[in-house]
Amino acid sequence: MKKWLMRQYWRIQQSQAIIGLGFWTATITLLVWPYLEWRFKSTETLLFIPMTYVGLLGIASAVLTTVLLAGFFYDVTFGLWR
């Protein structure tokens, strides 16, 4: 029983990082959007996708890339797993 509970606890911890990254990306994207909204007119499209979605996906991609690169460079520089 104890081993099963510890395994469930470990699974929750592992998924917490991915879920946290998703929440963080959504939060920062929606906080930045009002400042960049004027650049993306909702009447225009890019490959039949409204520019609003293109802008939101661009911001989210930039946030994810920044966070993952920061983690990668932190690991390489400070030897997190050595």
C-alpha positions as CSV (number, residue, x, y, z in Angstrom):
1,M,0.0,0.0,0.0
2,K,2.8,2.4,0.9
3,K,4.6,1.7,-2.4
4,W,1.5,2.3,-4.4
5,L,0.8,5.7,-2.6
6,M,4.4,6.8,-3.2
7,R,4.1,5.9,-6.8
8,Q,0.9,8.0,-7.1
9,Y,2.6,10.9,-5.3
10,W,5.6,10.7,-7.7
11,R,3.2,10.7,-10.8
12,I,1.5,13.8,-9.4
13,Q,4.9,15.6,-9.0
14,Q,6.0,14.6,-12.6
15,S,2.8,15.9,-14.2
16,Q,2.9,19.1,-12.0
17,A,5.8,20.5,-14.0
18,I,4.0,20.1,-17.3
19,I,0.7,21.4,-16.0
20,G,2.5,24.3,-14.3
21,L,4.3,25.2,-17.6
22,G,0.9,25.2,-19.4
23,F,-0.7,27.5,-16.8
24,W,2.3,29.8,-16.8
25,T,2.3,30.0,-20.6
26,A,-1.5,30.8,-20.6
27,T,-1.1,33.4,-17.9
28,I,1.8,35.3,-19.4
29,T,0.2,35.1,-22.9
30,L,-3.1,36.6,-21.6
31,L,-1.2,39.3,-19.6
32,V,0.9,40.4,-22.6
33,W,-2.0,40.2,-25.2
34,P,-3.6,43.6,-24.3
35,Y,-0.2,45.3,-25.1
36,L,0.2,43.6,-28.5
37,E,-3.5,43.3,-29.5
38,W,-3.4,46.4,-31.8
39,R,-0.8,44.7,-34.1
40,F,-3.1,41.9,-35.0
41,K,-6.4,43.0,-36.7
42,S,-9.1,40.4,-36.1
43,T,-10.5,40.9,-39.7
44,E,-7.3,39.7,-41.3
45,T,-6.3,36.1,-41.8
46,L,-3.1,34.1,-42.4
47,L,-3.8,30.8,-44.2
48,F,-7.4,31.1,-43.1
49,I,-6.5,31.5,-39.5
50,P,-7.6,34.8,-37.8
51,M,-4.6,37.0,-36.9
52,T,-5.8,37.0,-33.3
53,Y,-5.0,33.3,-33.0
54,V,-1.7,33.8,-34.8
55,G,-0.7,36.5,-32.3
56,L,-1.7,34.4,-29.3
57,L,0.1,31.4,-30.6
58,G,3.2,33.5,-31.3
59,I,3.3,34.9,-27.8
60,A,2.7,31.4,-26.3
61,S,5.5,30.0,-28.4
62,A,7.9,32.7,-27.3
63,V,7.1,32.1,-23.7
64,L,7.6,28.4,-23.9
65,T,10.8,28.8,-25.9
66,T,12.2,31.3,-23.3
67,V,11.3,29.1,-20.4
68,L,12.7,25.9,-21.9
69,L,15.9,27.6,-23.1
70,A,16.4,29.2,-19.6
71,G,16.0,25.7,-18.1
72,F,18.4,24.2,-20.6
73,F,21.1,26.8,-20.1
74,Y,20.7,26.7,-16.4
75,D,21.3,22.9,-16.5
76,V,24.3,23.2,-18.8
77,T,25.9,26.1,-16.9
78,F,25.4,25.0,-13.3
79,G,25.4,21.2,-14.0
80,L,22.1,20.5,-12.3
81,W,22.3,16.8,-13.0
82,R,26.0,16.2,-12.5
